[in-house]
């Protein structure tokens, strides 16, 4: 699984970082999503999927 983020469309709610803090963070200067782990292990698939679905701007996606 590979995590992708369209940072240009991020609205900085932080829902991703709250849901999966080991994979997502927010930039200190601008509050925009930062993907910490582009290819998280399979055991994090469910948590990362919840974070992707929780994004109100729909800027996160998962690819196989």
C-alpha positions as CSV (number, residue, x, y, z in Angstrom):
1,X,0.0,0.0,0.0
2,X,1.2,3.5,-0.8
3,X,-0.2,6.7,0.7
4,X,-0.6,9.8,-1.4
5,X,-1.5,13.3,-0.4
6,X,-2.5,16.3,-2.6
7,X,-1.0,18.9,-0.3
8,X,-2.2,21.8,-2.5
9,X,-5.8,21.0,-1.5
10,X,-5.2,20.2,2.2
11,X,-7.4,22.3,4.6
12,X,-5.3,21.5,7.7
13,X,-8.0,19.9,9.9
14,X,-5.5,17.4,11.3
15,X,-8.0,14.5,11.2
16,X,-5.4,12.3,9.5
17,X,-2.7,13.0,12.1
18,X,-5.2,12.3,14.9
19,X,-6.3,9.0,13.3
20,X,-2.9,7.7,12.2
21,X,-0.2,9.8,13.9
22,X,2.5,7.2,13.0
23,X,1.8,7.9,9.3
24,X,0.6,11.5,9.1
25,X,1.6,14.8,10.6
26,X,1.0,18.5,10.0
27,X,3.7,20.9,8.8
28,X,4.8,23.3,11.5
29,X,4.8,26.3,9.3
30,X,1.7,25.8,7.3
31,X,-0.3,23.0,8.9
32,X,-0.5,21.1,5.7
33,X,-0.5,17.3,5.8
34,X,2.9,15.5,5.8
35,X,3.1,11.8,5.0
36,X,5.6,10.4,7.4
37,X,5.5,6.8,6.0
38,X,4.6,6.5,2.3
39,X,4.4,2.7,2.5
40,X,3.0,1.7,5.9
41,X,3.0,-2.0,6.9
42,X,-0.1,-4.0,6.1
43,X,-1.1,-4.2,9.8
44,X,-1.8,-0.4,9.6
45,X,-4.0,-0.7,6.6
46,X,-7.3,-0.3,8.5
47,X,-6.1,2.7,10.5
48,X,-4.6,4.4,7.5
49,X,-7.9,3.7,5.6
50,X,-9.9,5.4,8.4
51,X,-7.6,8.4,8.2
52,X,-8.0,8.6,4.4
53,X,-11.8,8.4,4.7
54,X,-11.8,11.0,7.6
55,X,-10.1,13.7,5.4
56,X,-12.8,16.3,4.8
57,X,-11.1,17.6,1.7
58,X,-10.5,14.2,0.2
59,X,-6.8,14.9,-0.4
60,X,-5.5,11.5,0.8
61,X,-5.6,8.3,-1.2
62,X,-4.2,4.7,-1.1
63,X,-2.7,2.9,-4.0
64,X,-1.8,-0.8,-4.0
